[in-house]
């Protein structure tokens, strides 16, 4: 009987576990993409993926570069940007439409990702995207993740 080395024997189950975790993480990400407007928390997402909340958070960050909560908020802000560009809803209506329950948290996260408050974005976006197909507007105005919003330069007039 021929046996592999210890590292070969132990790496196969580890690789299979990693693939299984990645598949579950993809399902979590897909659920966030589908249900961003519903109340979601890491514990509920973890239960659905048959993982602990801590393990889900660690593995999600490792796979996607951000926590499940940060990913959820980015999705909500992307949708909020689209609704604000339409111009027919107030900032408060948009906040609740995308699943946020706190206008303050929504405004802070929006400003962090987009670089301007939602009310300013709403005023400016109507002019910037006028006549632009929605698929192009969505790509051009996509929020920047991981706190990479450009720093505002001081106005020296």
URHUJO-V492196 format. One record per run of one state. SS is the DSSP state (2 for helix, 1 for strand, 0 for the rest). FROM is the first residue (numbers start at 0). TO is the last residue. If there is no record, write none. Layout:
# URHUJO-V492196
ss & from & to
SS & FROM & TO
SS & FROM & TO
This chain:
# URHUJO-V492196
ss & from & to
0 & 0 & 4
2 & 5 & 34
0 & 35 & 40
2 & 41 & 47
0 & 48 & 51
2 & 52 & 63
0 & 64 & 66
2 & 67 & 85
0 & 86 & 89
2 & 90 & 96
0 & 97 & 101
2 & 102 & 113
0 & 114 & 116
2 & 117 & 127
0 & 128 & 132
2 & 133 & 139
0 & 140 & 156
